[in-house]
């Protein structure tokens, strides 16, 4: 859908984090400015934090930063 929208074939309803760069560069534009989809929560499920591996901890932090940055940009 993203490729089709970039090619000018139509419109697409996609997660904001996939569109941010295209919107900022002007490759895509919003067409339904007054409409937005309901928020969808994102959950990271992992074993207890007591024995959390550094890799999992780093990944969860990347998710937290990415999705909170997207939420701020969309607001």
PDB file of N, CA, C and O in Angstrom:
ATOM      1  N   UNK A   1       0.813  -1.186   0.000  1.00  0.00           N
ATOM      2  CA  UNK A   1       0.000   0.000   0.000  1.00  0.00           C
ATOM      3  C   UNK A   1       0.862   1.258   0.000  1.00  0.00           C
ATOM      4  O   UNK A   1       0.541   2.246  -0.660  1.00  0.00           O
ATOM      5  N   UNK A   2       1.956   1.204   0.747  1.00  0.00           N
ATOM      6  CA  UNK A   2       2.844   2.362   0.793  1.00  0.00           C
ATOM      7  C   UNK A   2       3.457   2.634  -0.573  1.00  0.00           C
ATOM      8  O   UNK A   2       3.508   3.782  -1.015  1.00  0.00           O
ATOM      9  N   UNK A   3       3.915   1.605  -1.232  1.00  0.00           N
ATOM     10  CA  UNK A   3       4.484   1.775  -2.570  1.00  0.00           C
ATOM     11  C   UNK A   3       3.438   2.331  -3.547  1.00  0.00           C
ATOM     12  O   UNK A   3       3.754   3.179  -4.382  1.00  0.00           O
ATOM     13  N   UNK A   4       2.215   1.859  -3.439  1.00  0.00           N
ATOM     14  CA  UNK A   4       1.151   2.349  -4.319  1.00  0.00           C
ATOM     15  C   UNK A   4       0.884   3.836  -4.061  1.00  0.00           C
ATOM     16  O   UNK A   4       0.717   4.610  -5.003  1.00  0.00           O
ATOM     17  N   UNK A   5       0.845   4.229  -2.799  1.00  0.00           N
ATOM     18  CA  UNK A   5       0.628   5.645  -2.480  1.00  0.00           C
ATOM     19  C   UNK A   5       1.791   6.498  -2.985  1.00  0.00           C
ATOM     20  O   UNK A   5       1.581   7.580  -3.535  1.00  0.00           O
ATOM     21  N   UNK A   6       3.003   6.013  -2.798  1.00  0.00           N
ATOM     22  CA  UNK A   6       4.174   6.745  -3.307  1.00  0.00           C
ATOM     23  C   UNK A   6       4.130   6.895  -4.821  1.00  0.00           C
ATOM     24  O   UNK A   6       4.583   7.903  -5.364  1.00  0.00           O
ATOM     25  N   UNK A   7       3.581   5.885  -5.506  1.00  0.00           N
ATOM     26  CA  UNK A   7       3.497   5.919  -6.965  1.00  0.00           C
ATOM     27  C   UNK A   7       2.309   6.744  -7.458  1.00  0.00           C
ATOM     28  O   UNK A   7       2.128   6.903  -8.665  1.00  0.00           O
ATOM     29  N   UNK A   8       1.499   7.271  -6.537  1.00  0.00           N
ATOM     30  CA  UNK A   8       0.366   8.090  -6.920  1.00  0.00           C
ATOM     31  C   UNK A   8      -0.838   7.306  -7.385  1.00  0.00           C
ATOM     32  O   UNK A   8      -1.719   7.855  -8.047  1.00  0.00           O
ATOM     33  N   UNK A   9      -0.891   6.023  -7.049  1.00  0.00           N
ATOM     34  CA  UNK A   9      -1.987   5.163  -7.503  1.00  0.00           C
ATOM     35  C   UNK A   9      -3.253   5.382  -6.676  1.00  0.00           C
ATOM     36  O   UNK A   9      -4.359   5.176  -7.176  1.00  0.00           O
ATOM     37  N   UNK A  10      -3.104   5.796  -5.417  1.00  0.00           N
ATOM     38  CA  UNK A  10      -4.278   5.990  -4.572  1.00  0.00           C
ATOM     39  C   UNK A  10      -3.879   6.437  -3.193  1.00  0.00           C
ATOM     40  O   UNK A  10      -2.755   6.887  -2.969  1.00  0.00           O
ATOM     41  N   UNK A  11      -4.817   6.311  -2.261  1.00  0.00           N
ATOM     42  CA  UNK A  11      -4.539   6.675  -0.887  1.00  0.00           C
ATOM     43  C   UNK A  11      -4.339   5.408  -0.062  1.00  0.00           C
ATOM     44  O   UNK A  11      -4.751   4.317  -0.457  1.00  0.00           O
ATOM     45  N   UNK A  12      -3.703   5.576   1.084  1.00  0.00           N
ATOM     46  CA  UNK A  12      -3.428   4.424   1.945  1.00  0.00           C
ATOM     47  C   UNK A  12      -3.667   4.802   3.393  1.00  0.00           C
ATOM     48  O   UNK A  12      -3.415   5.937   3.798  1.00  0.00           O
ATOM     49  N   UNK A  13      -4.147   3.862   4.157  1.00  0.00           N
ATOM     50  CA  UNK A  13      -4.304   4.030   5.598  1.00  0.00           C
ATOM     51  C   UNK A  13      -3.273   3.125   6.242  1.00  0.00           C
ATOM     52  O   UNK A  13      -3.450   1.908   6.306  1.00  0.00           O
ATOM     53  N   UNK A  14      -2.187   3.731   6.721  1.00  0.00           N
ATOM     54  CA  UNK A  14      -1.061   2.977   7.261  1.00  0.00           C
ATOM     55  C   UNK A  14      -0.629   3.575   8.590  1.00  0.00           C
ATOM     56  O   UNK A  14      -0.963   4.720   8.893  1.00  0.00           O
ATOM     57  N   UNK A  15       0.115   2.808   9.387  1.00  0.00           N
ATOM     58  CA  UNK A  15       0.625   3.350  10.651  1.00  0.00           C
ATOM     59  C   UNK A  15       1.507   4.574  10.411  1.00  0.00           C
ATOM     60  O   UNK A  15       2.311   4.609   9.479  1.00  0.00           O
ATOM     61  N   UNK A  16       1.339   5.566  11.266  1.00  0.00           N
ATOM     62  CA  UNK A  16       2.053   6.835  11.128  1.00  0.00           C
ATOM     63  C   UNK A  16       3.565   6.655  11.064  1.00  0.00           C
ATOM     64  O   UNK A  16       4.240   7.341  10.297  1.00  0.00           O
ATOM     65  N   UNK A  17       4.099   5.737  11.864  1.00  0.00           N
ATOM     66  CA  UNK A  17       5.558   5.590  11.889  1.00  0.00           C
ATOM     67  C   UNK A  17       6.123   5.131  10.543  1.00  0.00           C
ATOM     68  O   UNK A  17       7.312   5.319  10.284  1.00  0.00           O
ATOM     69  N   UNK A  18       5.304   4.540   9.694  1.00  0.00           N
ATOM     70  CA  UNK A  18       5.768   4.149   8.363  1.00  0.00           C
ATOM     71  C   UNK A  18       5.756   5.326   7.385  1.00  0.00           C
ATOM     72  O   UNK A  18       6.411   5.278   6.344  1.00  0.00           O
ATOM     73  N   UNK A  19       5.021   6.368   7.717  1.00  0.00           N
ATOM     74  CA  UNK A  19       4.814   7.477   6.792  1.00  0.00           C
ATOM     75  C   UNK A  19       5.581   8.742   7.145  1.00  0.00           C
ATOM     76  O   UNK A  19       5.685   9.647   6.317  1.00  0.00           O
ATOM     77  N   UNK A  20       6.109   8.821   8.334  1.00  0.00           N
ATOM     78  CA  UNK A  20       6.704  10.057   8.829  1.00  0.00           C
ATOM     79  C   UNK A  20       7.732  10.640   7.863  1.00  0.00           C
ATOM     80  O   UNK A  20       7.651  11.822   7.532  1.00  0.00           O
ATOM     81  N   UNK A  21       8.682   9.854   7.411  1.00  0.00           N
ATOM     82  CA  UNK A  21       9.735  10.367   6.516  1.00  0.00           C
ATOM     83  C   UNK A  21       9.141  10.868   5.202  1.00  0.00           C
ATOM     84  O   UNK A  21       9.535  11.924   4.708  1.00  0.00           O
ATOM     85  N   UNK A  22       8.201  10.120   4.635  1.00  0.00           N
ATOM     86  CA  UNK A  22       7.572  10.533   3.373  1.00  0.00           C
ATOM     87  C   UNK A  22       6.773  11.821   3.546  1.00  0.00           C
ATOM     88  O   UNK A  22       6.778  12.674   2.659  1.00  0.00           O
ATOM     89  N   UNK A  23       6.088  11.970   4.675  1.00  0.00           N
ATOM     90  CA  UNK A  23       5.321  13.183   4.937  1.00  0.00           C
ATOM     91  C   UNK A  23       6.250  14.385   5.101  1.00  0.00           C
ATOM     92  O   UNK A  23       5.985  15.462   4.566  1.00  0.00           O
ATOM     93  N   UNK A  24       7.342  14.193   5.846  1.00  0.00           N
ATOM     94  CA  UNK A  24       8.283  15.290   6.069  1.00  0.00           C
ATOM     95  C   UNK A  24       8.980  15.722   4.780  1.00  0.00           C
ATOM     96  O   UNK A  24       9.262  16.906   4.596  1.00  0.00           O
ATOM     97  N   UNK A  25       9.255  14.783   3.898  1.00  0.00           N
ATOM     98  CA  UNK A  25       9.939  15.090   2.633  1.00  0.00           C
ATOM     99  C   UNK A  25       8.985  15.532   1.530  1.00  0.00           C
ATOM    100  O   UNK A  25       9.421  15.925   0.448  1.00  0.00           O
ATOM    101  N   UNK A  26       7.689  15.469   1.803  1.00  0.00           N
ATOM    102  CA  UNK A  26       6.715  15.903   0.811  1.00  0.00           C
ATOM    103  C   UNK A  26       6.389  14.868  -0.247  1.00  0.00           C
ATOM    104  O   UNK A  26       5.718  15.185  -1.229  1.00  0.00           O
ATOM    105  N   UNK A  27       6.850  13.630  -0.070  1.00  0.00           N
ATOM    106  CA  UNK A  27       6.530  12.575  -1.044  1.00  0.00           C
ATOM    107  C   UNK A  27       5.076  12.135  -0.914  1.00  0.00           C
ATOM    108  O   UNK A  27       4.458  11.693  -1.883  1.00  0.00           O
ATOM    109  N   UNK A  28       4.539  12.265   0.297  1.00  0.00           N
ATOM    110  CA  UNK A  28       3.132  11.960   0.546  1.00  0.00           C
ATOM    111  C   UNK A  28       2.513  13.144   1.268  1.00  0.00           C
ATOM    112  O   UNK A  28       3.219  13.939   1.890  1.00  0.00           O
ATOM    113  N   UNK A  29       1.189  13.262   1.185  1.00  0.00           N
ATOM    114  CA  UNK A  29       0.501  14.297   1.938  1.00  0.00           C
ATOM    115  C   UNK A  29      -0.781  13.725   2.519  1.00  0.00           C
ATOM    116  O   UNK A  29      -1.362  12.781   1.985  1.00  0.00           O
ATOM    117  N   UNK A  30      -1.197  14.308   3.602  1.00  0.00           N
ATOM    118  CA  UNK A  30      -2.452  13.888   4.232  1.00  0.00           C
ATOM    119  C   UNK A  30      -3.612  14.405   3.390  1.00  0.00           C
ATOM    120  O   UNK A  30      -3.588  15.539   2.912  1.00  0.00           O
ATOM    121  N   UNK A  31      -4.621  13.565   3.216  1.00  0.00           N
ATOM    122  CA  UNK A  31      -5.787  13.994   2.463  1.00  0.00           C
ATOM    123  C   UNK A  31      -7.032  14.070   3.334  1.00  0.00           C
ATOM    124  O   UNK A  31      -7.974  14.779   2.980  1.00  0.00           O
ATOM    125  N   UNK A  32      -7.071  13.387   4.424  1.00  0.00           N
ATOM    126  CA  UNK A  32      -8.199  13.437   5.359  1.00  0.00           C
ATOM    127  C   UNK A  32      -7.688  14.042   6.667  1.00  0.00           C
ATOM    128  O   UNK A  32      -7.591  13.354   7.683  1.00  0.00           O
ATOM    129  N   UNK A  33      -7.370  15.316   6.629  1.00  0.00           N
ATOM    130  CA  UNK A  33      -6.690  15.981   7.734  1.00  0.00           C
ATOM    131  C   UNK A  33      -7.507  15.962   9.023  1.00  0.00           C
ATOM    132  O   UNK A  33      -6.930  15.832  10.102  1.00  0.00           O
ATOM    133  N   UNK A  34      -8.810  16.086   8.945  1.00  0.00           N
ATOM    134  CA  UNK A  34      -9.645  16.138  10.141  1.00  0.00           C
ATOM    135  C   UNK A  34     -10.012  14.762  10.685  1.00  0.00           C
ATOM    136  O   UNK A  34     -10.753  14.675  11.664  1.00  0.00           O
ATOM    137  N   UNK A  35      -9.519  13.695  10.083  1.00  0.00           N
ATOM    138  CA  UNK A  35      -9.856  12.341  10.505  1.00  0.00           C
ATOM    139  C   UNK A  35      -8.597  11.624  10.971  1.00  0.00           C
ATOM    140  O   UNK A  35      -7.518  11.799  10.404  1.00  0.00           O
ATOM    141  N   UNK A  36      -8.751  10.827  11.999  1.00  0.00           N
ATOM    142  CA  UNK A  36      -7.657   9.939  12.405  1.00  0.00           C
ATOM    143  C   UNK A  36      -8.268   8.651  12.945  1.00  0.00           C
ATOM    144  O   UNK A  36      -9.385   8.643  13.463  1.00  0.00           O
ATOM    145  N   UNK A  37      -7.528   7.588  12.816  1.00  0.00           N
ATOM    146  CA  UNK A  37      -8.013   6.307  13.305  1.00  0.00           C
ATOM    147  C   UNK A  37      -7.903   6.289  14.825  1.00  0.00           C
ATOM    148  O   UNK A  37      -7.140   7.061  15.406  1.00  0.00           O
ATOM    149  N   UNK A  38      -8.658   5.417  15.460  1.00  0.00           N
ATOM    150  CA  UNK A  38      -8.535   5.289  16.915  1.00  0.00           C
ATOM    151  C   UNK A  38      -7.125   4.816  17.275  1.00  0.00           C
ATOM    152  O   UNK A  38      -6.495   4.079  16.516  1.00  0.00           O
ATOM    153  N   UNK A  39      -6.645   5.244  18.428  1.00  0.00           N
ATOM    154  CA  UNK A  39      -5.321   4.790  18.863  1.00  0.00           C
ATOM    155  C   UNK A  39      -5.358   3.296  19.136  1.00  0.00           C
ATOM    156  O   UNK A  39      -6.347   2.767  19.644  1.00  0.00           O
ATOM    157  N   UNK A  40      -4.285   2.633  18.798  1.00  0.00           N
ATOM    158  CA  UNK A  40      -4.145   1.208  19.043  1.00  0.00           C
ATOM    159  C   UNK A  40      -2.972   1.005  19.984  1.00  0.00           C
ATOM    160  O   UNK A  40      -1.846   1.369  19.647  1.00  0.00           O
ATOM    161  N   UNK A  41      -3.207   0.441  21.140  1.00  0.00           N
ATOM    162  CA  UNK A  41      -2.090   0.252  22.072  1.00  0.00           C
ATOM    163  C   UNK A  41      -1.091  -0.776  21.542  1.00  0.00           C
ATOM    164  O   UNK A  41      -1.454  -1.711  20.829  1.00  0.00           O
ATOM    165  N   UNK A  42       0.149  -0.582  21.902  1.00  0.00           N
ATOM    166  CA  UNK A  42       1.214  -1.520  21.546  1.00  0.00           C
ATOM    167  C   UNK A  42       1.775  -2.069  22.848  1.00  0.00           C
ATOM    168  O   UNK A  42       2.077  -1.311  23.770  1.00  0.00           O
ATOM    169  N   UNK A  43       1.911  -3.378  22.920  1.00  0.00           N
ATOM    170  CA  UNK A  43       2.405  -4.024  24.130  1.00  0.00           C
ATOM    171  C   UNK A  43       3.668  -4.809  23.810  1.00  0.00           C
ATOM    172  O   UNK A  43       3.733  -5.517  22.804  1.00  0.00           O
ATOM    173  N   UNK A  44       4.659  -4.680  24.660  1.00  0.00           N
ATOM    174  CA  UNK A  44       5.853  -5.517  24.576  1.00  0.00           C
ATOM    175  C   UNK A  44       5.746  -6.527  25.715  1.00  0.00           C
ATOM    176  O   UNK A  44       5.726  -6.144  26.884  1.00  0.00           O
ATOM    177  N   UNK A  45       5.679  -7.791  25.385  1.00  0.00           N
ATOM    178  CA  UNK A  45       5.528  -8.838  26.384  1.00  0.00           C
ATOM    179  C   UNK A  45       6.851  -9.581  26.510  1.00  0.00           C
ATOM    180  O   UNK A  45       7.392 -10.092  25.529  1.00  0.00           O
ATOM    181  N   UNK A  46       7.353  -9.629  27.724  1.00  0.00           N
ATOM    182  CA  UNK A  46       8.642 -10.274  27.977  1.00  0.00           C
ATOM    183  C   UNK A  46       8.644 -10.817  29.401  1.00  0.00           C
ATOM    184  O   UNK A  46       7.813 -10.425  30.220  1.00  0.00           O
ATOM    185  N   UNK A  47       9.585 -11.728  29.696  1.00  0.00           N
ATOM    186  CA  UNK A  47       9.643 -12.291  31.046  1.00  0.00           C
ATOM    187  C   UNK A  47       9.934 -11.206  32.090  1.00  0.00           C
ATOM    188  O   UNK A  47      10.259 -10.071  31.742  1.00  0.00           O
ATOM    189  N   UNK A  48       9.818 -11.557  33.325  1.00  0.00           N
ATOM    190  CA  UNK A  48      10.042 -10.624  34.425  1.00  0.00           C
ATOM    191  C   UNK A  48      11.299  -9.768  34.238  1.00  0.00           C
ATOM    192  O   UNK A  48      12.321 -10.246  33.747  1.00  0.00           O
ATOM    193  N   UNK A  49      11.208  -8.522  34.629  1.00  0.00           N
ATOM    194  CA  UNK A  49      12.321  -7.585  34.446  1.00  0.00           C
ATOM    195  C   UNK A  49      13.510  -7.918  35.342  1.00  0.00           C
ATOM    196  O   UNK A  49      14.609  -7.406  35.131  1.00  0.00           O
ATOM    197  N   UNK A  50      13.300  -8.759  36.321  1.00  0.00           N
ATOM    198  CA  UNK A  50      14.383  -9.104  37.254  1.00  0.00           C
ATOM    199  C   UNK A  50      15.553  -9.759  36.532  1.00  0.00           C
ATOM    200  O   UNK A  50      16.705  -9.536  36.906  1.00  0.00           O
ATOM    201  N   UNK A  51      15.286 -10.555  35.513  1.00  0.00           N
ATOM    202  CA  UNK A  51      16.351 -11.246  34.770  1.00  0.00           C
ATOM    203  C   UNK A  51      16.310 -10.844  33.293  1.00  0.00           C
ATOM    204  O   UNK A  51      16.597 -11.660  32.418  1.00  0.00           O
ATOM    205  N   UNK A  52      15.957  -9.607  33.024  1.00  0.00           N
ATOM    206  CA  UNK A  52      15.829  -9.130  31.661  1.00  0.00           C
ATOM    207  C   UNK A  52      17.198  -8.979  31.005  1.00  0.00           C
ATOM    208  O   UNK A  52      18.092  -8.344  31.563  1.00  0.00           O
ATOM    209  N   UNK A  53      17.359  -9.564  29.821  1.00  0.00           N
ATOM    210  CA  UNK A  53      18.638  -9.455  29.130  1.00  0.00           C
ATOM    211  C   UNK A  53      18.836  -8.034  28.623  1.00  0.00           C
ATOM    212  O   UNK A  53      17.860  -7.341  28.340  1.00  0.00           O
ATOM    213  N   UNK A  54      20.081  -7.591  28.506  1.00  0.00           N
ATOM    214  CA  UNK A  54      20.352  -6.244  27.990  1.00  0.00           C
ATOM    215  C   UNK A  54      19.774  -6.023  26.584  1.00  0.00           C
ATOM    216  O   UNK A  54      19.344  -4.917  26.258  1.00  0.00           O
ATOM    217  N   UNK A  55      19.765  -7.068  25.758  1.00  0.00           N
ATOM    218  CA  UNK A  55      19.226  -6.934  24.401  1.00  0.00           C
ATOM    219  C   UNK A  55      17.730  -6.649  24.432  1.00  0.00           C
ATOM    220  O   UNK A  55      17.243  -5.776  23.712  1.00  0.00           O
ATOM    221  N   UNK A  56      17.007  -7.382  25.264  1.00  0.00           N
ATOM    222  CA  UNK A  56      15.557  -7.169  25.359  1.00  0.00           C
ATOM    223  C   UNK A  56      15.280  -5.792  25.950  1.00  0.00           C
ATOM    224  O   UNK A  56      14.399  -5.078  25.471  1.00  0.00           O
ATOM    225  N   UNK A  57      16.006  -5.422  26.963  1.00  0.00           N
ATOM    226  CA  UNK A  57      15.842  -4.116  27.586  1.00  0.00           C
ATOM    227  C   UNK A  57      16.080  -2.990  26.575  1.00  0.00           C
ATOM    228  O   UNK A  57      15.314  -2.028  26.526  1.00  0.00           O
ATOM    229  N   UNK A  58      17.135  -3.110  25.771  1.00  0.00           N
ATOM    230  CA  UNK A  58      17.445  -2.095  24.757  1.00  0.00           C
ATOM    231  C   UNK A  58      16.350  -2.041  23.697  1.00  0.00           C
ATOM    232  O   UNK A  58      15.968  -0.957  23.256  1.00  0.00           O
ATOM    233  N   UNK A  59      15.842  -3.200  23.286  1.00  0.00           N
ATOM    234  CA  UNK A  59      14.786  -3.236  22.269  1.00  0.00           C
ATOM    235  C   UNK A  59      13.505  -2.586  22.773  1.00  0.00           C
ATOM    236  O   UNK A  59      12.866  -1.824  22.048  1.00  0.00           O
ATOM    237  N   UNK A  60      13.131  -2.880  24.003  1.00  0.00           N
ATOM    238  CA  UNK A  60      11.931  -2.278  24.581  1.00  0.00           C
ATOM    239  C   UNK A  60      12.097  -0.762  24.668  1.00  0.00           C
ATOM    240  O   UNK A  60      11.145  -0.022  24.423  1.00  0.00           O
ATOM    241  N   UNK A  61      13.282  -0.300  25.010  1.00  0.00           N
ATOM    242  CA  UNK A  61      13.523   1.143  25.076  1.00  0.00           C
ATOM    243  C   UNK A  61      13.415   1.792  23.689  1.00  0.00           C
ATOM    244  O   UNK A  61      12.878   2.893  23.564  1.00  0.00           O
ATOM    245  N   UNK A  62      13.918   1.122  22.658  1.00  0.00           N
ATOM    246  CA  UNK A  62      13.788   1.635  21.286  1.00  0.00           C
ATOM    247  C   UNK A  62      12.306   1.733  20.914  1.00  0.00           C
ATOM    248  O   UNK A  62      11.876   2.737  20.347  1.00  0.00           O
ATOM    249  N   UNK A  63      11.533   0.705  21.227  1.00  0.00           N
ATOM    250  CA  UNK A  63      10.095   0.743  20.952  1.00  0.00           C
ATOM    251  C   UNK A  63       9.432   1.902  21.680  1.00  0.00           C
ATOM    252  O   UNK A  63       8.630   2.634  21.100  1.00  0.00           O
ATOM    253  N   UNK A  64       9.771   2.062  22.945  1.00  0.00           N
ATOM    254  CA  UNK A  64       9.178   3.133  23.744  1.00  0.00           C
ATOM    255  C   UNK A  64       9.473   4.500  23.127  1.00  0.00           C
ATOM    256  O   UNK A  64       8.577   5.336  23.008  1.00  0.00           O
ATOM    257  N   UNK A  65      10.705   4.724  22.743  1.00  0.00           N
ATOM    258  CA  UNK A  65      11.078   6.008  22.153  1.00  0.00           C
ATOM    259  C   UNK A  65      10.421   6.212  20.792  1.00  0.00           C
ATOM    260  O   UNK A  65       9.923   7.299  20.498  1.00  0.00           O
ATOM    261  N   UNK A  66      10.419   5.181  19.970  1.00  0.00           N
ATOM    262  CA  UNK A  66       9.845   5.295  18.615  1.00  0.00           C
ATOM    263  C   UNK A  66       8.349   5.597  18.666  1.00  0.00           C
ATOM    264  O   UNK A  66       7.868   6.498  17.979  1.00  0.00           O
ATOM    265  N   UNK A  67       7.629   4.850  19.469  1.00  0.00           N
ATOM    266  CA  UNK A  67       6.192   5.044  19.498  1.00  0.00           C
ATOM    267  C   UNK A  67       5.790   6.306  20.245  1.00  0.00           C
ATOM    268  O   UNK A  67       4.774   6.914  19.909  1.00  0.00           O
ATOM    269  N   UNK A  68       6.548   6.710  21.234  1.00  0.00           N
ATOM    270  CA  UNK A  68       6.206   7.969  21.911  1.00  0.00           C
ATOM    271  C   UNK A  68       6.542   9.145  21.008  1.00  0.00           C
ATOM    272  O   UNK A  68       5.826  10.146  21.034  1.00  0.00           O
ATOM    273  N   UNK A  69       7.602   9.065  20.210  1.00  0.00           N
ATOM    274  CA  UNK A  69       7.943  10.137  19.271  1.00  0.00           C
ATOM    275  C   UNK A  69       6.888  10.253  18.185  1.00  0.00           C
ATOM    276  O   UNK A  69       6.536  11.359  17.775  1.00  0.00           O
ATOM    277  N   UNK A  70       6.383   9.122  17.719  1.00  0.00           N
ATOM    278  CA  UNK A  70       5.340   9.124  16.700  1.00  0.00           C
ATOM    279  C   UNK A  70       4.065   9.736  17.262  1.00  0.00           C
ATOM    280  O   UNK A  70       3.394  10.511  16.581  1.00  0.00           O
ATOM    281  N   UNK A  71       3.728   9.392  18.499  1.00  0.00           N
ATOM    282  CA  UNK A  71       2.520   9.940  19.117  1.00  0.00           C
ATOM    283  C   UNK A  71       2.627  11.453  19.265  1.00  0.00           C
ATOM    284  O   UNK A  71       1.645  12.165  19.054  1.00  0.00           O
ATOM    285  N   UNK A  72       3.805  11.951  19.626  1.00  0.00           N
ATOM    286  CA  UNK A  72       3.997  13.396  19.764  1.00  0.00           C
ATOM    287  C   UNK A  72       3.883  14.067  18.411  1.00  0.00           C
ATOM    288  O   UNK A  72       3.255  15.120  18.297  1.00  0.00           O
ATOM    289  N   UNK A  73       4.487  13.470  17.366  1.00  0.00           N
ATOM    290  CA  UNK A  73       4.453  14.054  16.026  1.00  0.00           C
ATOM    291  C   UNK A  73       3.021  14.071  15.485  1.00  0.00           C
ATOM    292  O   UNK A  73       2.638  15.004  14.779  1.00  0.00           O
ATOM    293  N   UNK A  74       2.235  13.054  15.809  1.00  0.00           N
ATOM    294  CA  UNK A  74       0.874  12.974  15.293  1.00  0.00           C
ATOM    295  C   UNK A  74      -0.056  13.941  16.014  1.00  0.00           C
ATOM    296  O   UNK A  74      -1.033  14.418  15.437  1.00  0.00           O
ATOM    297  N   UNK A  75       0.250  14.229  17.280  1.00  0.00           N
ATOM    298  CA  UNK A  75      -0.625  15.072  18.094  1.00  0.00           C
ATOM    299  C   UNK A  75      -0.596  16.461  17.652  1.00  0.00           C
ATOM    300  O   UNK A  75      -1.278  17.307  18.231  1.00  0.00           O
TER     301      UNK A  75
END
